[in-house]
Amino acid sequence: MAKKTAAPVVVSKKPVTPAAKPAAPAAISTPVRNSPVPKGAVRTAAKKEVTYGDIAQRAYEIWSSGQGGSETDNWLRAERELRGA
């Protein structure tokens, strides 16, 4: 019967580092605001784009009410009212 011999032990001179761990999935979150919102930063709803037809309709309404002036005055008043200026 043959004698069993142990395999030679190889000692590495490299430092042993733990295996790289897979990165954990990033947490999905939103930043938290810890201070009050400044008064000037209040969002308003997006303004609807004022079209030529919208202005013409409002100018006609002003004219038909009997409260308007000339065509130009009615048009400019309609623009001011619709655009909020």
C-alpha positions as a printed NumPy array, in Angstrom:
array([[  0.   ,   0.   ,   0.   ],
       [  1.328,   3.392,  -0.923],
       [  1.767,   6.135,   1.559],
       [ -0.379,   9.201,   1.048],
       [  1.535,  12.397,   1.036],
       [ -0.048,  15.764,   1.595],
       [  0.042,  18.221,  -1.252],
       [  2.578,  20.965,  -0.711],
       [  1.098,  24.182,   0.711],
       [  1.743,  27.246,  -1.442],
       [  1.957,  30.488,   0.496],
       [  1.15 ,  33.574,  -1.524],
       [  2.911,  36.799,  -0.757],
       [ -0.015,  38.867,  -2.056],
       [ -2.216,  40.434,   0.587],
       [ -5.581,  38.771,   0.736],
       [ -8.423,  41.154,   0.037],
       [-12.055,  40.315,   0.412],
       [-13.985,  39.84 ,  -2.792],
       [-15.603,  43.   ,  -4.106],
       [-19.201,  43.184,  -2.973],
       [-21.768,  44.042,  -5.604],
       [-23.016,  47.576,  -5.187],
       [-26.349,  47.856,  -3.439],
       [-29.106,  49.374,  -5.573],
       [-29.314,  53.119,  -5.106],
       [-32.233,  54.273,  -3.039],
       [-34.707,  56.273,  -5.071],
       [-35.784,  59.305,  -3.148],
       [-36.43 ,  62.976,  -3.546],
       [-34.596,  65.693,  -1.684],
       [-36.328,  67.003,   1.399],
       [-36.756,  70.724,   1.88 ],
       [-36.091,  71.633,   5.496],
       [-36.822,  75.309,   5.139],
       [-40.045,  77.081,   4.217],
       [-40.636,  78.017,   0.607],
       [-39.927,  81.722,   0.039],
       [-43.049,  83.794,  -0.625],
       [-41.87 ,  84.87 ,  -4.071],
       [-41.279,  81.294,  -5.202],
       [-44.899,  80.178,  -5.199],
       [-45.653,  78.436,  -8.446],
       [-48.637,  79.485, -10.465],
       [-50.384,  77.467, -13.11 ],
       [-48.886,  77.797, -16.562],
       [-50.659,  80.522, -18.475],
       [-52.578,  79.533, -21.569],
       [-51.157,  81.006, -24.733],
       [-53.363,  83.848, -25.929],
       [-54.171,  83.566, -29.631],
       [-55.246,  86.141, -32.199],
       [-58.731,  84.605, -32.173],
       [-58.996,  84.906, -28.383],
       [-58.16 ,  88.606, -28.553],
       [-60.558,  89.182, -31.435],
       [-63.378,  87.435, -29.534],
       [-62.79 ,  89.483, -26.387],
       [-62.54 ,  92.75 , -28.384],
       [-65.899,  91.914, -29.975],
       [-67.411,  91.232, -26.538],
       [-66.148,  94.615, -25.316],
       [-67.604,  96.354, -28.385],
       [-70.977,  94.603, -28.109],
       [-71.284,  95.512, -24.415],
       [-71.399,  99.191, -25.338],
       [-68.563,  99.906, -22.858],
       [-65.765,  99.98 , -25.445],
       [-64.143, 102.715, -27.447],
       [-62.541, 102.579, -30.856],
       [-61.501,  99.323, -32.533],
       [-57.905,  99.88 , -31.439],
       [-58.927, 100.675, -27.848],
       [-61.069,  97.538, -27.688],
       [-58.26 ,  95.418, -29.112],
       [-55.656,  96.775, -26.689],
       [-58.039,  96.373, -23.741],
       [-58.753,  92.776, -24.78 ],
       [-55.011,  92.061, -24.974],
       [-54.408,  93.545, -21.518],
       [-57.242,  91.543, -19.984],
       [-56.265,  88.224, -21.557],
       [-52.531,  88.523, -20.982],
       [-52.938,  89.827, -17.465],
       [-50.78 ,  92.908, -17.997]])
